[in-house]
Amino acid sequence: MDGLLSLLVFAGLFYLMMRFGCGAHMVHGHGKHGEHDEVGNKAIDPVCGVEVATNEGYGRMYEDTLYRFCSRDCLDKFDADPGHYLSHEKGEVS
């Protein structure tokens, strides 16, 4: 019975830590998410330049940054050559 009680206490503490503690920022979207390209609650599609709401479209994590895409076609183009679109985004000529 002591083992079961210890397990329940540990599980409760684990839940509280993940819900409100160190893991909460990952669940609630407070991690690093493309701060350089957000406009209010919108992001700029790096492929076509269209504004995309942060809760719509497609998203892809690339080098610890979340990029948003207006369509699956733009996402596929980005996946094929991310460096090409990111260099254009920074104003570099390739």
C-alpha positions in Angstrom: 0.0 0.0 0.0 2.9 2.4 0.7 4.2 1.8 -2.8 0.9 2.7 -4.4 0.6 5.9 -2.2 4.2 6.9 -3.2 3.4 6.3 -6.9 0.3 8.5 -6.7 2.1 11.3 -4.9 4.9 11.2 -7.4 2.5 11.1 -10.4 0.6 14.1 -8.9 3.8 16.1 -8.5 4.9 15.2 -12.0 1.6 16.3 -13.4 1.8 19.7 -11.5 5.3 20.3 -12.7 4.4 19.6 -16.4 1.2 21.5 -16.2 2.4 24.6 -14.4 6.2 24.3 -14.0 9.1 23.7 -16.3 7.2 21.9 -19.0 4.3 24.4 -19.2 6.0 26.7 -21.8 6.2 23.9 -24.3 2.5 23.0 -23.9 1.2 26.5 -24.0 3.4 27.8 -26.9 5.7 30.1 -25.0 8.9 28.6 -26.5 10.9 30.2 -29.3 8.6 30.6 -32.3 10.0 32.7 -35.1 10.0 36.1 -33.3 11.9 37.6 -36.2 9.0 37.2 -38.7 5.8 37.6 -36.6 3.5 40.6 -37.3 1.2 40.8 -34.3 -0.5 37.4 -34.2 0.5 36.7 -37.8 3.7 35.3 -39.4 5.1 35.8 -42.8 5.4 32.7 -45.1 9.1 32.7 -46.1 8.3 31.1 -49.5 5.6 33.5 -50.9 5.6 36.4 -48.4 1.9 36.0 -47.5 0.8 36.8 -43.9 -0.4 33.6 -42.1 -2.3 33.6 -38.8 -0.2 31.8 -36.2 -3.0 29.3 -35.6 -3.7 28.6 -39.2 -1.9 27.1 -42.2 1.1 24.7 -41.8 4.1 25.0 -39.5 7.6 23.6 -39.6 10.3 23.8 -37.0 13.7 24.5 -38.6 16.8 25.3 -36.5 14.8 26.0 -33.4 12.4 28.4 -35.1 8.8 27.8 -36.1 8.0 28.9 -39.6 4.3 29.2 -40.8 3.2 28.5 -44.4 0.0 29.4 -46.2 -0.3 26.2 -48.1 1.1 22.7 -48.4 2.7 23.7 -51.6 4.8 26.4 -49.9 5.7 24.0 -47.1 6.9 21.4 -49.7 9.0 24.1 -51.5 10.6 25.1 -48.1 11.3 21.5 -47.2 13.1 21.0 -50.5 15.5 23.9 -49.9 15.1 25.8 -46.7 18.4 27.7 -47.1 17.2 29.2 -50.3 14.1 30.8 -48.7 15.8 31.8 -45.5 18.6 33.6 -47.3 16.0 35.6 -49.3 14.2 36.4 -46.1 17.4 37.9 -44.6 17.9 40.0 -47.8 20.9 38.0 -49.1 21.3 37.3 -52.8 21.9 33.7 -53.7 
